[in-house]
Amino acid sequence: MSTATAQIHLRTPPGTKFLLQRAAELSGSGNLTDYVLRAAVERAREDLMSQQTFAMTDLQWREFHKRLDAKPRDLPRLRALLNSPDVFDRAAKKA
């Protein structure tokens, strides 16, 4: 396990500090720092996970796979855009 050397400084209203201290005592965390750090890390993991994974029902999963396996739609305007010279190609021709 790594040694904790980085610091995070927080300012909070006295009522909030009291609330956190009381919760830390009741949870058996040992101290306020451990309690706040554990809660912050847990929330950070949840926030990051919500951006990296998603859940689907069986029906949604089958529909997802069906769409992945389907033949792509023909989008002529998109194809034309992607096949047209980009701004860098046009600038190179002018130089």
C-alpha positions as CSV (number, residue, x, y, z in Angstrom):
1,M,0.0,0.0,0.0
2,S,1.3,3.5,-0.9
3,T,2.2,6.0,1.8
4,A,-0.2,9.0,1.9
5,T,1.8,12.1,1.2
6,A,-0.5,14.3,-0.9
7,Q,-2.7,16.8,0.9
8,I,-6.2,18.1,0.3
9,H,-7.4,21.1,2.2
10,L,-11.1,21.8,2.7
11,R,-13.0,24.7,4.2
12,T,-16.4,24.0,5.5
13,P,-19.0,25.7,7.7
14,P,-18.9,24.6,11.3
15,G,-22.2,22.8,11.1
16,T,-20.9,20.7,8.2
17,K,-17.8,19.8,10.0
18,F,-19.8,18.8,13.1
19,L,-22.1,16.6,10.9
20,L,-19.1,14.8,9.3
21,Q,-17.3,14.3,12.6
22,R,-20.5,12.8,14.1
23,A,-20.9,10.5,11.2
24,A,-17.3,9.5,11.3
25,E,-17.7,8.6,15.0
26,L,-20.8,6.6,14.4
27,S,-19.4,4.7,11.4
28,G,-16.3,3.6,13.4
29,S,-14.0,5.1,10.7
30,G,-11.6,6.2,13.4
31,N,-11.2,9.9,12.4
32,L,-12.7,12.6,10.2
33,T,-9.9,12.3,7.6
34,D,-10.4,8.6,7.1
35,Y,-14.2,9.0,6.9
36,V,-14.2,11.9,4.4
37,L,-11.5,10.3,2.3
38,R,-13.3,7.0,2.1
39,A,-16.5,8.6,1.2
40,A,-14.9,10.8,-1.5
41,V,-13.0,7.9,-3.0
42,E,-16.2,5.8,-3.1
43,R,-18.1,8.6,-4.8
44,A,-15.2,9.3,-7.3
45,R,-15.2,5.6,-8.3
46,E,-19.0,5.7,-8.8
47,D,-18.8,8.9,-10.9
48,L,-16.0,7.4,-13.0
49,M,-17.8,4.1,-13.4
50,S,-21.0,5.8,-14.5
51,Q,-19.0,7.2,-17.4
52,Q,-17.4,3.9,-18.4
53,T,-20.1,1.3,-18.1
54,F,-23.8,1.0,-18.7
55,A,-26.3,-1.6,-18.0
56,M,-28.9,-3.1,-20.3
57,T,-31.7,-5.6,-20.1
58,D,-31.6,-8.7,-22.1
59,L,-33.9,-7.2,-24.7
60,Q,-31.8,-4.0,-24.9
61,W,-28.7,-6.1,-25.3
62,R,-30.2,-8.1,-28.2
63,E,-31.3,-4.9,-29.9
64,F,-27.8,-3.4,-29.4
65,H,-26.2,-6.4,-31.0
66,K,-28.8,-6.4,-33.8
67,R,-27.9,-2.8,-34.7
68,L,-24.2,-3.5,-34.5
69,D,-24.6,-6.4,-36.9
70,A,-26.9,-4.5,-39.3
71,K,-25.7,-3.2,-42.6
72,P,-24.8,0.5,-42.3
73,R,-27.3,3.0,-43.7
74,D,-26.3,4.9,-46.8
75,L,-25.7,8.5,-46.0
76,P,-24.7,10.3,-49.3
77,R,-24.2,13.7,-47.7
78,L,-22.0,12.3,-45.0
79,R,-20.0,10.3,-47.6
80,A,-19.6,13.5,-49.8
81,L,-18.4,15.4,-46.8
82,L,-15.9,12.8,-45.8
83,N,-14.6,12.5,-49.4
84,S,-14.3,16.2,-49.9
85,P,-10.9,18.0,-49.3
86,D,-10.6,19.2,-45.8
87,V,-9.4,22.7,-44.8
88,F,-5.8,21.6,-44.7
89,D,-6.0,20.1,-48.2
90,R,-7.4,23.4,-49.6
91,A,-4.8,25.5,-47.8
92,A,-2.0,23.3,-49.2
93,K,-3.3,23.8,-52.8
94,K,-3.4,27.6,-52.4
95,A,0.2,27.7,-51.1
